[in-house]
């Protein structure tokens, strides 16, 4: 007798063992039911809506969701933008920075043609000299009216002029620099590429046109002379011009007049005037302007009264009131007058000395 699940006639001959085995691999789970294209309405739905027994279910959408499509699109746009900016970005790759040009310097001692005039009254010395109308100290290093250039703004030109002025003031007017007690105040204004040359000049002074301390700054031999008046008289000019699209140049031409007396002689000792004419050429790139530093590329100095027989490489050794030079130069040179360079030793013109 067949079981409750068997057909009345029994299992057909040749069928696999049990009718349920034919459908054993078919699983009617929830996902299968939802995926059916036809679904039967419930009894309640058929009664209330008079709907047909079945309804057609719209096919499920295959493929990516809308959020996934948006994400893929954004990634593609970002990737394309990165490639475009990498190939055609608006910023030029900066060229390799050039090293600063070494300073080329010339120091010309000017020997007096007779005795050095002097008096204890420094004000009288100045009044009787060509420096009578000179301004005092940093006031004599005046900034010109600045104008922008083709590739540099007004503020950049002013920055170059201001840095050049700071260098001039510190290297020729600072009392600690003039007496040889300080060099760092000048050093910090130089481009980093020139610091080795600067340091070597003071560690091993050499009259080779590259390593003379007196080419970098003004300083007197402290064993020979001291300032009789700290109010140094100054007159000169500053000019800025564009060398190329990446470089500004500043040219400085100043005459400094110092009142000196013998070291340790006291206030009653006679003083004399000492004149230094300096022509300095500065160069600035954009990094220099940002860092407030300068490249000093040319230094041309005339100074006197000095003796041509003495070395002026490390310190200036002035001839003071009443002294004469052992050796003179080839021709009279007036440091107050503009002109071309003289020989390695010149003669200080009488017109450059005070009339006392």
C-alpha positions as CSV (number, residue, x, y, z in Angstrom):
1,X,0.0,0.0,0.0
2,X,1.4,3.4,-0.9
3,X,2.2,6.0,1.6
4,X,0.2,9.2,1.9
5,X,2.4,11.0,-0.5
6,X,2.3,8.4,-3.2
7,X,-0.1,8.4,-6.3
8,X,-3.1,6.1,-6.1
9,X,-1.6,3.9,-8.7
10,X,1.7,3.9,-6.9
11,X,5.0,5.2,-8.1
12,X,5.3,5.1,-11.9
13,X,7.6,2.5,-13.3
14,X,11.0,3.8,-14.2
15,X,10.6,6.9,-12.1
16,X,13.4,7.8,-9.7
17,X,12.9,6.6,-6.2
18,X,10.2,8.9,-4.9
19,X,8.2,11.6,-6.7
20,X,9.6,14.3,-4.5
21,X,13.1,13.6,-5.7
22,X,12.2,15.1,-9.1
23,X,11.8,18.6,-7.5
24,X,14.3,18.3,-4.8
25,X,16.8,20.7,-6.5
26,X,14.1,23.4,-6.8
27,X,14.0,25.7,-3.8
28,X,11.2,28.2,-3.6
29,X,12.8,30.7,-1.3
30,X,11.9,34.4,-0.9
31,X,14.2,35.7,-3.6
32,X,12.8,33.1,-6.1
33,X,9.2,34.3,-5.3
34,X,10.1,38.0,-5.7
35,X,11.8,37.3,-9.0
36,X,8.7,35.7,-10.5
37,X,7.3,37.7,-13.5
38,X,3.7,36.8,-12.4
39,X,2.4,37.1,-8.9
40,X,-1.1,36.0,-7.6
41,X,-3.2,38.6,-5.9
42,X,-4.4,37.8,-2.5
43,X,-8.1,36.8,-1.9
44,X,-8.7,40.1,-0.3
45,X,-7.2,42.0,-3.2
46,X,-9.3,40.1,-5.7
47,X,-12.6,40.7,-3.7
48,X,-12.0,44.5,-3.2
49,X,-10.5,45.5,-6.5
50,X,-12.0,42.9,-8.8
51,X,-8.5,42.4,-10.0
52,X,-7.5,39.5,-12.1
53,X,-6.0,36.5,-10.4
54,X,-2.4,37.5,-11.2
55,X,-0.4,40.7,-11.9
56,X,2.7,41.3,-13.9
57,X,5.7,42.4,-11.9
58,X,8.1,44.8,-13.6
59,X,11.5,43.2,-14.2
60,X,14.2,43.9,-11.6
61,X,16.9,46.4,-12.8
62,X,20.2,44.8,-13.4
63,X,23.6,46.5,-13.1
64,X,25.0,49.3,-10.9
65,X,22.8,51.5,-8.6
66,X,22.5,55.2,-9.2
67,X,24.9,56.0,-6.3
68,X,27.5,53.7,-7.7
69,X,27.3,55.3,-11.1
70,X,27.7,58.8,-9.6
71,X,30.7,57.7,-7.6
72,X,32.3,56.2,-10.7
73,X,31.7,59.4,-12.6
74,X,33.2,61.5,-9.9
75,X,36.3,59.3,-9.8
76,X,36.7,59.5,-13.6
77,X,36.4,63.4,-13.5
78,X,38.9,63.7,-10.7
79,X,41.4,61.4,-12.4
80,X,41.0,63.3,-15.7
81,X,41.5,66.6,-14.0
82,X,44.7,65.4,-12.3
83,X,46.1,64.2,-15.6
84,X,45.3,67.6,-17.3
85,X,46.8,69.7,-14.5
86,X,49.9,67.5,-14.5
87,X,50.4,68.1,-18.2
88,X,49.3,71.7,-18.5
89,X,49.5,73.3,-15.1
90,X,49.9,77.1,-15.1
91,X,53.0,77.2,-12.8
92,X,56.4,76.9,-14.4
93,X,58.9,74.7,-12.8
94,X,61.5,76.9,-11.2
95,X,64.9,76.7,-12.8
96,X,67.8,75.6,-10.7
97,X,69.0,78.5,-8.6
98,X,72.3,80.0,-9.6
99,X,75.0,80.6,-7.0
100,X,75.8,84.2,-6.1
101,X,78.7,85.8,-8.0
102,X,81.8,86.2,-5.9
103,X,82.5,89.8,-4.8
104,X,85.2,91.6,-6.8
105,X,86.8,94.3,-4.8
106,X,89.3,97.1,-5.3
107,X,90.7,99.2,-2.4
108,X,92.7,102.3,-3.5
109,X,94.7,104.1,-0.8
110,X,95.1,107.9,-1.4
111,X,98.3,109.4,0.0
112,X,98.3,113.1,1.1
113,X,100.5,115.6,-0.8
114,X,101.8,117.1,2.4
115,X,101.0,117.1,6.1
116,X,97.5,116.1,7.1
117,X,95.7,119.2,8.4
118,X,94.0,118.9,11.8
119,X,92.5,120.7,14.8
120,X,90.8,119.7,18.0
121,X,87.5,121.3,16.8
122,X,85.8,118.7,14.6
123,X,83.0,121.0,13.7
124,X,85.5,123.5,12.3
125,X,87.1,120.7,10.3
126,X,83.9,119.8,8.7
127,X,82.9,123.4,8.0
128,X,86.2,124.0,6.2
129,X,86.0,120.9,4.0
130,X,83.9,119.8,1.0
131,X,81.8,117.8,3.5
132,X,80.3,121.0,5.0
133,X,76.9,120.4,3.4
134,X,76.8,116.7,3.8
135,X,74.1,115.1,5.9
136,X,74.8,113.2,9.1
137,X,74.8,109.4,9.4
138,X,72.0,107.4,7.8
139,X,70.3,110.6,6.6
140,X,72.9,110.8,3.9
141,X,71.9,107.5,2.5
142,X,68.6,108.6,1.1
143,X,66.2,106.3,-0.8
144,X,65.3,107.6,-4.3
145,X,61.7,107.7,-5.6
146,X,61.1,104.1,-6.7
147,X,59.3,103.0,-9.7
148,X,58.2,99.5,-10.7
149,X,60.0,97.8,-13.6
150,X,58.7,95.4,-16.2
151,X,59.0,92.4,-14.0
152,X,59.3,93.8,-10.4
153,X,56.6,95.7,-8.4
154,X,57.1,99.0,-6.5
155,X,57.4,97.1,-3.2
156,X,60.1,94.8,-4.6
157,X,62.1,97.7,-5.9
158,X,61.8,99.4,-2.5
159,X,62.8,96.2,-0.8
160,X,66.0,96.1,-2.9
161,X,66.8,99.7,-2.2
162,X,66.1,99.3,1.6
163,X,68.4,96.3,1.9
164,X,71.2,98.1,0.0
165,X,70.8,101.1,2.4
166,X,70.9,98.8,5.4
167,X,74.1,97.2,4.2
168,X,75.7,100.6,3.5
169,X,74.7,102.0,6.9
170,X,75.9,98.9,8.9
171,X,79.1,98.5,6.9
172,X,80.2,102.2,7.0
173,X,78.5,103.9,9.9
174,X,78.1,101.4,12.7
175,X,80.7,102.4,15.4
176,X,81.3,98.8,16.4
177,X,82.0,97.9,12.8
178,X,84.3,100.9,12.3
179,X,86.4,100.0,15.3
180,X,86.7,96.3,14.3
181,X,84.6,94.9,17.1
182,X,81.7,93.7,15.0
183,X,81.2,92.0,11.6
184,X,78.1,90.0,12.1
185,X,75.8,93.0,11.6
186,X,77.1,93.1,8.0
187,X,77.3,89.4,7.4
188,X,73.6,88.7,8.1
189,X,72.6,90.9,5.1
190,X,74.6,88.9,2.6
191,X,73.3,86.0,0.4
192,X,74.1,82.6,1.8
193,X,76.3,81.8,-1.2
194,X,78.7,84.6,-0.3
195,X,79.2,83.8,3.3
196,X,82.1,81.5,2.7
197,X,83.9,84.2,0.9
198,X,83.1,86.7,3.6
199,X,84.3,84.4,6.4
200,X,87.5,83.6,4.5
201,X,88.2,87.3,4.0
202,X,88.3,87.9,7.8
203,X,90.0,84.6,8.7
204,X,92.7,84.9,6.1
205,X,92.8,88.4,4.6
206,X,94.5,88.5,1.2
207,X,95.1,91.3,-1.3
208,X,93.8,89.2,-4.2
209,X,90.8,91.3,-5.1
210,X,88.5,88.8,-3.4
211,X,89.4,88.5,0.3
212,X,90.0,91.9,1.8
213,X,87.9,92.9,4.8
214,X,88.1,96.5,3.7
215,X,86.3,95.6,0.5
216,X,83.3,94.4,2.5
217,X,83.2,97.2,5.1
218,X,85.0,100.2,6.5
219,X,87.1,99.6,9.6
220,X,90.1,101.4,11.1
221,X,93.1,99.9,12.8
222,X,92.0,100.3,16.5
223,X,95.6,100.6,17.6
224,X,96.1,103.6,15.5
225,X,92.9,105.7,15.3
226,X,89.5,106.2,16.9
227,X,86.5,108.2,16.1
228,X,86.7,111.8,17.3
229,X,83.0,112.4,16.3
230,X,80.4,109.6,15.8
231,X,78.4,111.9,13.5
232,X,79.9,110.8,10.2
233,X,79.1,113.0,7.2
234,X,77.6,111.2,4.2
235,X,76.5,112.1,0.7
236,X,75.7,109.9,-2.3
237,X,73.1,108.2,-4.5
238,X,71.2,104.9,-4.8
239,X,69.8,103.7,-8.1
240,X,67.8,100.6,-9.0
241,X,67.4,99.0,-12.4
242,X,66.2,95.7,-13.8
243,X,69.0,93.5,-15.1
244,X,66.7,90.8,-16.5
245,X,63.3,89.3,-15.7
246,X,64.6,87.7,-12.5
247,X,67.2,90.1,-11.3
248,X,67.3,93.6,-9.8
249,X,70.5,95.6,-9.5
250,X,71.2,98.5,-7.2
251,X,74.2,100.8,-7.6
252,X,75.4,102.8,-4.6
253,X,77.9,105.7,-4.8
254,X,78.6,107.4,-1.4
255,X,81.3,109.5,0.1
256,X,81.9,109.2,3.9
257,X,83.9,111.6,5.9
258,X,85.1,110.6,9.4
259,X,86.7,112.7,12.1
260,X,89.6,110.7,13.6
261,X,92.2,111.2,16.3
262,X,95.1,109.0,17.6
263,X,93.9,106.0,19.6
264,X,93.8,106.8,23.4
265,X,94.9,110.4,22.9
266,X,91.8,111.9,24.6
267,X,89.4,114.7,23.6
268,X,92.1,117.4,23.6
269,X,94.1,115.8,20.8
270,X,94.0,117.2,17.3
271,X,91.6,115.5,14.9
272,X,91.7,115.1,11.2
273,X,89.3,114.1,8.5
274,X,89.4,110.8,6.7
275,X,87.5,110.3,3.5
276,X,86.1,107.1,2.0
277,X,84.5,106.9,-1.4
278,X,82.6,103.6,-2.0
279,X,80.9,102.4,-5.1
280,X,78.9,99.2,-4.4
281,X,76.9,97.1,-6.9
282,X,74.2,94.9,-5.4
283,X,72.2,92.2,-7.1
284,X,68.9,90.7,-6.0
285,X,66.8,87.8,-7.1
286,X,63.3,87.2,-5.7
287,X,64.6,85.0,-2.9
288,X,67.0,87.8,-1.8
289,X,64.1,90.3,-1.8
290,X,62.0,87.9,0.3
291,X,64.8,87.2,2.8
292,X,66.1,90.8,3.0
293,X,69.5,89.9,1.9
294,X,71.8,91.1,-0.9
295,X,74.5,89.8,-3.3
296,X,77.4,92.3,-3.3
297,X,79.1,91.8,-6.6
298,X,81.4,94.9,-6.9
299,X,83.1,97.0,-4.3
300,X,85.3,99.9,-5.4
301,X,86.9,101.9,-2.6
302,X,89.1,105.0,-2.5
303,X,90.3,106.0,1.0
304,X,92.7,108.5,2.4
305,X,94.8,110.0,3.7
306,X,96.7,106.7,3.7
307,X,100.3,105.7,3.0
308,X,100.7,103.6,-0.1
309,X,103.5,101.7,1.7
310,X,101.1,100.2,4.3
311,X,98.7,97.3,3.7
312,X,95.1,98.4,3.7
313,X,93.7,94.9,3.2
314,X,92.6,94.0,6.7
315,X,92.3,97.5,8.3
316,X,92.6,101.0,7.1
317,X,95.6,102.7,8.8
318,X,94.9,106.4,8.5
319,X,97.5,109.1,8.5
320,X,96.4,111.5,11.2
321,X,96.9,115.3,11.9
322,X,100.5,116.4,11.2
323,X,101.6,113.1,9.6
324,X,102.9,112.8,6.1
325,X,103.1,109.8,3.7
326,X,106.3,108.1,2.9
327,X,105.3,107.4,-0.6
328,X,102.8,109.1,-2.9
329,X,100.7,108.0,-5.8
330,X,100.9,108.7,-9.5
331,X,98.4,111.5,-9.6
332,X,96.1,113.6,-7.5
333,X,92.7,111.9,-6.9
334,X,89.7,113.7,-5.5
335,X,87.3,111.2,-3.9
336,X,84.5,113.9,-3.9
337,X,84.5,114.0,-7.7
338,X,82.9,111.2,-9.8
339,X,85.1,109.6,-12.3
340,X,86.8,106.4,-13.4
341,X,89.0,104.1,-11.3
342,X,92.5,105.2,-10.4
343,X,95.6,103.1,-10.1
344,X,96.3,100.8,-7.1
345,X,97.5,103.8,-5.2
346,X,96.6,107.4,-5.7
347,X,97.4,110.8,-4.3
348,X,94.8,112.7,-2.2
349,X,94.2,116.0,-3.9
350,X,94.6,119.1,-1.7
351,X,91.1,120.2,-2.6
352,X,89.8,117.1,-0.7
353,X,91.4,118.2,2.6
354,X,90.0,120.8,5.0
355,X,91.5,124.3,4.8
356,X,92.8,124.9,8.3
